[in-house]
Amino acid sequence: MISVGKLCVKLMGRDAGKECLIVDIIDKTFVLIDGNTRRRKCNSDHLEILPQKADIKKGASHEEVVKALEKLGVKIIPKSPAREKKKVEETQAKQGLAGPKKTKKGFFREKEAPKKKPLLRLPGRKKPAQSKTKK
């Protein structure tokens, strides 16, 4: 039976084989899951519901879900450190705390607008003839 806090294993999709908890019941067939998977809406047919249940509230945050999974003895897969570092840099940039952004090739430099070059006419070339129509 589906209820908030039930431990599940995802069967389909990119997160297949990973453990998660049911955080919210959306309707008859869809639930909101979170844990070692991405927090997202999922079809309940794509979940294998296990007998363990965690004591969490409806709509619990990711941190609460992680703590509940640790109490159930589920190994937590940490998020990639590069992605977490990128998130920190983005928030610092929004707040104006970060220095110049670093790109793949080096530090980002603001370039001056390129100067417009005058159109050159080659010697001996004339403007294209305009078509003359009779009125």
PALUMKOL-818809 format. One line per 2 residues: number of its first residue (from 1); their letters; for each residue x, y, z of N, C-alpha, C, O, CB. Coordinates in Angstrom, 1 decimal. Each point is the difference from the previous one (the first is absolute). Glycine has a CB too. Example, Ala and Ser with C-alpha at 12.3 -4.5 7.8 and 13.67 -1.06 7.14 Angstrom:
# PALUMKOL-818809
1	AS	13.2,-5.7,7.8,-0.9,1.2,0.0,0.9,1.2,0.0,1.0,0.0,0.7,-2.9,-1.2,0.5; 1.5,2.3,-1.9,0.9,1.1,0.0,-0.8,1.1,0.8,0.5,1.1,0.1,0.7,-1.7,-2.3
//
This chain:
# PALUMKOL-818809
1	MI	0.8,-1.2,0.0,-0.8,1.2,0.0,0.9,1.2,0.0,1.0,0.1,0.7,-2.9,-1.3,0.5; 1.5,2.2,-2.0,0.7,1.3,-0.1,-0.3,0.9,1.1,-1.2,0.3,0.3,1.3,-0.6,-2.8
3	SV	0.9,0.8,3.2,-0.2,1.1,1.0,1.3,0.8,0.2,1.0,-0.4,-0.4,-2.7,-1.1,1.6; 1.5,2.7,-0.7,1.2,0.9,0.2,1.0,-0.7,0.9,-0.4,-0.4,1.1,-1.1,2.4,-1.4
5	GK	2.7,-2.0,-0.1,1.1,-0.5,0.8,0.4,-1.5,-0.4,1.0,-0.5,0.6,-1.8,2.0,1.3; 0.1,-2.1,-2.8,0.3,-1.4,-0.4,1.3,0.0,-0.8,0.3,0.9,-0.8,-2.7,-1.5,0.8
7	LC	3.3,-0.3,0.3,1.2,-0.2,-0.7,-0.2,-0.8,-1.3,-0.8,-0.9,0.0,2.1,0.9,2.2; -0.8,0.5,-3.3,-0.2,-0.5,-1.3,1.3,-0.2,-0.8,1.0,0.7,0.4,-3.3,0.3,-0.4
9	VK	2.3,-1.8,-1.0,1.1,0.0,-0.9,-0.5,0.3,-1.4,-1.1,-0.5,-0.4,2.3,-1.3,1.8; -0.6,2.7,-2.1,-0.4,0.4,-1.3,0.3,-1.1,-1.0,1.1,-0.5,0.0,-0.8,3.0,0.6
11	LM	-1.3,-2.8,-1.5,0.2,-1.1,-0.9,0.3,0.5,-1.4,0.6,-0.7,-0.8,-2.1,-0.7,2.1; 1.0,2.6,-1.7,0.1,0.5,-1.3,0.8,1.3,-0.1,0.0,0.7,1.1,-2.2,-1.9,-1.7
13	GR	2.7,1.5,-0.5,0.6,1.4,-0.2,1.5,0.0,0.4,0.6,-1.0,0.3,-2.9,2.0,0.1; 2.7,0.3,-0.4,1.5,0.2,0.3,0.4,-0.3,1.4,1.1,-0.4,0.2,-1.2,2.2,-1.9
15	DA	-0.9,-1.8,2.6,0.3,-0.3,1.4,-0.3,-1.4,0.4,-0.1,-0.3,1.2,-0.3,2.7,-0.7; 0.2,-3.3,-1.5,-0.3,-1.4,0.3,0.9,-0.6,0.9,1.3,0.1,-0.2,-2.4,-0.3,-2.0
17	GK	0.6,-0.6,3.2,0.9,-0.7,1.0,0.3,0.8,1.2,0.7,-0.5,0.9,0.2,-0.7,-2.8; -1.3,2.5,2.0,0.4,0.8,1.1,-1.2,0.1,1.0,-1.2,-0.1,-0.4,2.7,1.4,-1.1
19	EC	-1.2,-1.1,2.8,-1.0,0.0,1.0,-0.5,1.4,0.2,0.7,1.0,-0.3,0.4,-2.8,1.4; -2.4,1.9,-0.7,-0.6,1.3,0.2,-1.2,-0.2,1.0,-0.4,-1.1,0.3,1.0,1.9,-2.6
21	LI	-1.0,0.3,2.8,-1.2,0.0,0.8,-1.1,0.8,-0.6,0.2,0.9,-0.8,1.2,-1.0,2.8; -2.7,-0.3,-1.8,-1.1,0.7,-0.5,-0.2,1.2,0.9,-0.2,-0.2,1.2,-0.9,-1.9,-2.1
23	VD	1.1,3.3,0.3,-0.1,1.2,0.8,-1.4,0.5,0.0,-0.5,0.7,0.9,2.9,-0.1,-1.5; -3.1,-0.8,-0.5,-1.4,0.5,-0.2,-0.8,-0.9,-1.0,0.6,-0.5,-0.9,0.2,2.9,1.4
25	II	-2.1,-2.5,-0.3,-0.8,-0.7,-0.9,-0.8,1.0,-0.8,-0.8,0.8,0.5,0.6,-2.8,1.1; 0.5,2.0,-2.9,-0.6,1.0,-0.9,-1.4,-0.4,-0.4,-1.0,0.8,0.2,3.3,-0.1,-1.0
27	DK	-2.5,-1.9,0.3,-1.3,-0.5,-0.3,0.1,-1.5,0.0,0.9,-0.6,0.6,-1.5,2.6,-2.0; -0.4,-2.7,0.7,-0.1,-1.4,0.1,1.2,-0.7,-0.6,0.4,-1.1,0.5,-2.8,1.4,-0.7
29	TF	3.1,0.2,-0.8,1.1,-0.7,-0.6,1.4,0.7,0.2,1.0,-0.6,-0.3,-2.6,-0.2,-1.4; 1.6,2.1,2.1,1.3,0.7,0.1,0.3,0.4,1.4,-0.9,0.3,0.8,0.5,0.5,-3.1
31	VL	1.7,-0.9,2.6,0.5,0.4,1.4,1.2,0.8,-0.2,0.6,0.0,-1.1,-1.5,-2.1,2.1; 1.3,2.9,0.0,1.2,0.8,0.0,1.0,-0.8,0.8,-0.2,-0.4,1.1,-1.0,2.6,-1.3
33	ID	2.4,-2.4,-0.4,1.1,-0.8,0.7,1.2,0.9,0.1,0.2,1.0,-0.6,-1.1,-3.1,-0.4; 1.7,1.7,2.0,1.3,0.6,0.3,0.9,-0.9,0.7,-0.5,-1.0,0.6,-0.6,3.3,-0.5
35	GN	2.4,-2.1,-0.2,1.0,-0.9,0.6,1.2,-0.1,-0.8,0.6,1.1,-0.3,-2.4,-2.4,1.4; 2.3,0.1,-1.4,1.1,-0.2,-0.9,-0.3,0.3,-1.5,0.8,0.0,-0.8,0.1,-1.7,2.4
37	TR	-2.2,2.0,-1.8,-0.5,0.4,-1.3,-0.2,1.5,-0.1,0.2,0.7,1.0,-1.3,-2.9,-1.3; 0.8,2.7,-0.8,-0.4,1.4,-0.1,-1.4,0.2,0.6,-0.8,-0.9,-0.1,2.2,1.2,-2.0
39	RR	-1.6,0.8,2.7,-1.4,0.3,0.6,-0.9,0.3,-1.2,0.1,1.0,-0.7,0.9,-0.2,2.9; -2.0,-1.7,-2.4,-0.9,0.2,-1.2,-1.2,-0.9,0.1,-0.1,-0.9,0.9,2.1,1.5,-2.2
41	KC	-3.0,-0.2,0.5,-1.2,-0.8,-0.1,0.3,-1.3,-0.7,0.8,-0.1,-1.0,-2.2,2.2,0.9; 0.8,-3.2,0.6,0.3,-1.3,-0.6,-1.3,-0.9,0.0,-0.8,0.1,0.9,3.2,0.1,0.0
43	NS	-2.5,-1.0,-1.9,-1.1,-0.9,-0.1,0.2,-1.1,1.1,1.1,-0.5,0.1,-1.5,1.0,-2.6; -0.6,-0.8,3.2,0.1,-1.0,1.1,0.3,-1.4,-0.6,0.5,-0.9,0.7,-2.0,2.2,0.8
45	DH	1.2,-1.5,-2.8,0.2,-1.3,-0.6,1.5,-0.2,-0.3,0.5,-1.1,-0.2,-2.7,1.1,-0.8; 3.0,1.1,1.0,1.4,-0.1,-0.2,0.8,-0.1,1.3,1.3,0.1,0.0,-1.6,1.3,-2.0
47	LE	-0.4,-1.7,3.1,0.7,-0.1,1.3,-0.2,-1.4,0.6,-1.1,-0.6,-0.2,0.8,3.0,0.6; 1.3,-3.0,0.2,-0.2,-1.2,0.8,-0.1,0.5,1.4,1.0,0.5,0.6,0.3,-2.0,-2.3
49	IL	-2.4,1.3,2.4,-0.2,0.5,1.3,0.5,-1.1,1.0,-0.5,-1.1,-0.1,-1.5,2.5,-0.6; 2.8,-1.0,1.6,0.6,-0.9,1.0,-0.7,0.2,1.3,-0.8,0.9,0.2,3.0,-0.8,-1.3
51	PQ	-2.1,-1.1,2.0,-0.8,0.0,1.3,0.4,1.1,1.0,-0.8,0.4,0.8,0.5,-2.8,-1.2; 1.6,2.9,0.3,0.4,1.0,0.9,-0.7,1.3,-0.2,-0.4,0.4,-1.1,2.6,-1.5,1.2
53	KA	-2.4,1.8,1.0,-0.6,1.4,0.0,0.7,0.9,0.9,0.4,-0.3,1.1,-2.6,-0.7,-1.6; 2.4,2.2,0.0,0.7,1.1,0.8,-1.1,0.9,0.5,-1.0,0.2,-0.5,3.1,-0.4,-0.9
55	DI	-1.7,0.9,2.5,-1.0,0.9,0.6,0.4,1.4,-0.4,0.7,0.7,0.6,-1.0,-2.2,1.4; -0.3,1.9,-3.2,0.1,1.3,-0.5,-1.3,0.6,-0.3,-1.0,-0.7,-0.1,3.2,0.1,-0.9
57	KK	-2.2,2.0,1.0,-1.3,0.7,-0.3,-0.2,0.1,-1.5,1.0,-0.2,-0.8,-0.8,1.5,2.9; -1.4,-1.1,-2.5,-0.3,0.3,-1.4,0.7,1.2,-0.5,-0.1,1.1,0.6,-2.2,-2.2,-0.3
59	GA	3.0,1.0,-1.4,0.8,1.1,-0.6,1.3,0.3,0.7,0.4,1.2,0.0,-2.6,-0.2,-0.7; 2.8,-2.0,1.3,1.2,0.2,0.8,1.1,0.5,-0.9,0.0,-0.3,-1.2,-0.7,-1.5,2.8
61	SH	1.7,2.5,-1.1,1.1,0.5,-0.8,1.0,-1.1,-0.3,-0.1,-1.1,0.6,-0.2,3.4,0.5; 1.2,-2.0,-2.0,1.0,-1.0,-0.3,0.9,-0.4,1.2,0.3,-1.2,0.1,-0.3,2.1,-2.5
63	EE	0.4,0.1,3.2,0.8,-0.3,1.2,-0.7,-1.0,0.9,0.6,-0.9,0.6,0.5,3.2,-0.8; -2.4,-2.1,0.4,-0.8,-0.9,0.9,-0.1,-1.4,-0.6,0.1,-1.0,0.7,-1.4,3.0,0.1
65	VV	1.2,-2.1,-2.1,-0.1,-1.3,-0.7,1.3,-0.7,0.1,0.0,-1.2,0.3,-1.7,2.1,-1.9; 2.8,-0.2,1.5,1.4,-0.6,0.1,0.2,-0.6,1.4,0.5,-1.1,0.2,0.4,2.7,-1.9
67	KA	-1.3,-0.8,2.8,0.1,-0.5,1.3,-0.9,-1.2,0.3,0.5,-1.0,0.6,0.0,3.3,0.1; -1.7,-2.3,-1.3,-0.9,-1.2,0.2,0.6,-1.2,-0.7,-0.1,-1.1,0.5,-1.9,2.6,-0.4
69	LE	2.6,-1.3,-1.3,0.6,-1.2,-0.7,1.2,-0.5,0.8,0.2,-1.2,0.0,-0.9,2.2,-2.2; 1.5,-0.1,2.8,1.1,-0.5,0.8,-0.5,-0.8,1.2,0.6,-1.0,0.4,0.7,3.0,-1.1
71	KL	-2.4,-1.6,1.3,-0.6,-0.8,1.1,-0.5,-1.4,-0.4,0.1,-0.9,0.8,-0.8,3.1,0.3; 0.3,-2.3,-2.4,-0.5,-1.3,-0.5,1.2,-0.8,-0.4,-0.2,-1.2,-0.4,-1.9,2.3,-0.4
73	GV	3.3,-0.6,0.8,1.2,-0.8,-0.4,0.3,0.1,-1.5,0.7,-0.9,-0.5,-1.2,-0.6,2.4; 0.0,2.4,-2.6,0.2,0.1,-1.5,1.2,0.9,-0.2,0.2,1.1,0.6,-2.6,-1.4,-1.1
75	KI	3.3,-0.2,-0.3,1.3,0.8,-0.3,-0.4,1.2,-0.9,-0.7,-0.2,-1.0,2.1,-1.9,1.2; -1.0,3.2,0.2,-0.3,1.3,-0.7,1.1,0.2,-1.1,1.2,0.0,0.3,-2.4,1.0,1.7
77	IP	0.8,-0.7,-3.2,0.9,0.3,-1.1,0.1,1.5,0.0,-1.0,0.7,-0.3,0.4,-2.8,-1.1; 1.8,2.6,1.7,0.1,1.5,0.0,-0.1,0.6,-1.4,0.4,-0.7,-1.0,1.1,0.5,3.1
79	KS	-1.9,1.4,-2.2,0.0,0.7,-1.2,1.4,0.3,-0.5,0.9,0.0,0.9,-3.2,1.1,-0.3; 2.5,-0.9,-1.9,1.4,0.2,-0.5,0.5,1.3,0.6,-0.7,1.0,-0.1,0.2,-2.3,-2.0
81	PA	1.8,1.3,2.6,0.5,1.2,0.5,0.2,1.2,-1.0,-0.1,1.1,0.4,1.3,-2.6,1.2; -1.0,1.1,-2.8,0.1,1.1,-1.1,-1.3,0.7,-0.1,0.0,1.2,-0.2,1.8,-2.5,-1.0
83	RE	-2.9,0.6,1.2,-1.3,0.6,-0.1,-0.3,0.9,1.2,-0.6,1.1,-0.2,-0.2,-3.1,-1.2; 1.1,1.5,2.6,-0.2,0.8,1.2,0.8,1.3,-0.1,-0.4,1.0,0.4,-0.1,-3.1,0.9
85	KK	1.8,2.0,-1.7,0.9,1.1,-0.1,-0.6,1.0,-1.0,0.0,1.2,0.3,2.0,-2.6,0.3; -2.5,0.9,-1.7,-0.6,0.9,-1.0,-1.2,0.8,0.6,-0.2,1.2,-0.3,0.9,-2.8,-1.5
87	KV	-1.6,0.9,2.6,-1.1,0.6,0.6,0.4,1.1,1.0,-0.6,1.1,0.0,-0.7,-3.2,-0.2; 2.4,1.9,0.9,0.5,1.0,1.0,0.5,1.2,-0.8,-0.3,1.1,0.4,0.9,-2.9,1.2
89	EE	0.2,1.6,-2.7,0.5,1.1,-0.8,-1.2,0.8,-0.6,0.1,1.2,0.0,2.0,-2.6,-0.5; -3.1,0.7,0.1,-1.2,0.7,-0.6,-0.7,0.9,1.0,-0.3,1.2,-0.2,0.0,-3.1,-1.4
91	TQ	0.2,1.4,2.9,-0.7,0.8,1.0,0.9,1.2,0.4,-0.5,1.1,0.3,-0.7,-3.2,0.5; 2.5,1.8,-0.7,0.9,1.1,0.3,0.0,1.1,-1.1,0.1,1.2,0.3,1.3,-2.8,1.0
93	AK	-1.5,1.2,-2.5,0.0,0.9,-1.1,-1.3,0.9,0.0,0.1,1.2,-0.2,1.3,-2.8,-1.2; -2.5,1.0,1.8,-1.2,0.7,0.1,0.0,1.0,1.1,-0.5,1.1,-0.1,-0.7,-3.1,-0.8
95	QG	1.9,1.7,2.0,0.1,0.9,1.1,1.2,1.0,-0.1,0.1,0.9,0.8,-1.1,-2.7,0.6; 1.8,1.6,-2.5,1.1,1.0,-0.2,1.2,-0.3,0.8,0.8,0.8,0.2,-2.5,0.9,-0.8
97	LA	1.8,-3.0,1.1,1.2,-0.3,0.8,1.1,-0.7,-0.8,1.2,0.0,0.5,-2.8,-0.2,1.4; 1.3,-0.3,-3.1,1.0,-0.7,-0.7,0.9,0.9,-0.8,-0.4,1.1,-0.4,-1.2,-3.1,0.3
99	GP	2.8,1.5,-0.3,0.9,0.7,-0.8,-0.4,-0.3,-1.5,-1.1,-0.4,-0.3,3.0,0.3,2.0; -0.9,0.2,-2.6,-0.3,-0.2,-1.4,-0.3,-1.5,-0.2,0.6,-0.9,0.6,0.9,2.8,-1.3
101	KK	-2.4,-2.1,-0.2,-0.4,-1.4,-0.3,1.1,-0.7,-0.8,0.7,0.6,-0.8,-3.1,0.0,0.7; 2.6,-1.9,0.4,1.0,-0.8,-0.7,-0.7,-0.8,-1.0,-1.0,-0.7,0.2,2.5,0.7,1.8
103	TK	-1.0,0.0,-3.2,-0.5,-0.8,-1.1,0.9,-1.2,-0.3,1.0,-0.2,0.7,-2.1,2.2,-1.7; 0.8,-2.8,0.0,0.8,-1.2,-0.3,1.5,0.4,-0.4,0.9,-0.7,0.4,-3.0,-0.5,-1.1
105	KG	2.2,2.3,0.0,1.3,0.4,-0.5,0.7,0.9,1.0,1.3,0.2,-0.2,-2.1,-0.4,-2.1; 0.2,0.8,3.3,0.6,0.9,0.9,-1.0,1.0,0.6,-1.2,-0.3,0.0,3.3,0.1,-1.3
107	FF	-1.6,1.3,1.8,-1.0,0.9,0.6,-0.7,0.8,-1.1,0.6,0.3,-1.0,0.9,-0.2,3.0; -2.7,0.2,-1.7,-0.9,0.8,-0.9,0.5,1.4,0.0,0.1,0.7,1.0,-2.0,-2.2,-0.6
109	RE	2.1,2.0,-1.6,0.4,1.4,-0.2,-1.1,0.7,-0.8,-0.4,-0.6,-1.1,2.9,0.1,1.2; -2.9,1.6,0.3,-0.9,0.8,-0.8,0.7,0.6,-1.2,1.0,0.7,0.2,-2.4,-0.2,1.8
111	KE	0.9,-0.8,-3.2,0.6,0.5,-1.2,-0.6,1.3,-0.4,-1.2,0.3,0.2,1.8,-2.6,-0.9; 0.2,3.2,0.1,-0.5,1.2,-0.5,-0.8,-0.3,-1.3,0.3,-1.0,-0.7,1.6,2.4,1.7
113	AP	-2.9,-0.6,-1.3,-0.7,-0.2,-1.3,0.9,0.1,-1.1,0.8,1.0,-0.1,-2.9,-0.1,1.1; 2.1,-1.7,-2.0,0.9,0.1,-1.2,-0.3,1.3,-0.8,-1.2,0.4,-0.1,1.4,-2.9,0.0
115	KK	0.8,3.1,-0.4,-0.2,1.2,-0.7,-0.5,-0.3,-1.4,0.4,-1.0,-0.6,1.5,2.1,1.9; -2.8,-0.3,-1.8,-0.6,-0.3,-1.3,1.0,0.5,-1.1,0.5,1.1,0.1,-2.9,-0.9,0.8
117	KP	2.6,-1.0,-1.8,0.9,0.3,-1.1,-0.8,0.7,-1.1,-1.1,-0.4,-0.3,2.7,-1.5,0.9; -1.0,2.9,-1.2,-0.8,0.6,-1.1,-0.1,-0.9,-1.2,0.9,-0.9,-0.3,-0.1,3.1,1.0
119	LL	-1.8,-2.1,-1.5,-0.2,-0.9,-1.2,1.0,0.4,-1.0,0.2,1.2,-0.3,-2.6,-1.5,0.8; 3.1,-0.6,-1.1,1.0,0.3,-1.0,-0.6,-0.2,-1.4,-0.7,-1.0,-0.2,2.6,0.3,1.9
121	RL	-1.5,1.5,-2.6,-0.3,-0.2,-1.3,1.2,-0.4,-0.8,1.0,0.7,0.1,-2.9,1.0,0.0; 1.8,-2.7,-0.9,1.1,-0.4,-0.8,0.1,1.0,-1.2,-1.0,0.4,-0.5,0.8,-2.8,1.3
123	PG	1.4,2.7,-1.2,0.1,0.9,-1.2,-0.5,-0.7,-1.2,0.2,-1.2,-0.2,1.8,2.4,1.2; -2.7,-0.4,-1.8,-0.5,-0.5,-1.3,-1.4,-0.6,0.2,-0.6,-0.4,-1.0,3.0,0.0,0.3
125	RK	-2.9,0.3,1.9,-1.3,-0.6,0.2,-1.0,1.1,0.1,0.2,1.0,0.7,0.8,-3.0,0.4; -2.1,1.8,-1.7,-1.1,1.0,0.1,-1.1,-0.6,0.7,-0.1,-1.2,0.3,0.8,2.3,-2.5
127	KP	-1.6,-0.2,2.6,-1.2,-0.4,0.7,-0.8,-0.9,-1.0,0.0,0.2,-1.2,-0.1,1.9,2.7; -0.7,-3.0,-1.0,-0.8,-0.8,-0.9,-1.1,0.9,-0.6,-0.5,0.9,0.7,0.9,-3.0,0.7
129	AQ	-0.6,1.8,-2.7,-1.0,0.9,-0.7,-1.4,-0.3,0.6,-0.4,-1.1,0.2,1.9,1.1,-2.3; -2.2,1.1,2.2,-1.4,-0.1,0.5,-0.8,-0.4,-1.2,0.2,0.5,-1.1,0.1,1.1,3.0
131	SK	-1.3,-2.4,-1.7,-0.9,-0.4,-1.1,-0.9,1.2,-0.3,-0.6,0.6,0.8,0.6,-3.0,-0.1; -0.1,2.6,-2.0,-0.8,1.1,-0.5,-1.3,-0.6,-0.5,0.0,-0.8,-0.9,2.0,2.3,0.3
133	TK	-3.1,-1.0,1.1,-1.3,-0.5,-0.4,-0.8,1.2,-0.7,0.2,1.1,0.4,-0.2,-2.9,1.4; -0.7,1.4,-2.8,-0.8,1.1,-0.7,-1.3,0.2,0.8,-0.6,-0.9,0.5,1.6,0.3,-2.8
135	K	-1.3,1.9,2.3,-1.3,0.4,0.7,-1.1,0.1,-1.0,-1.1,0.4,0.4,2.4,0.7,1.4
//
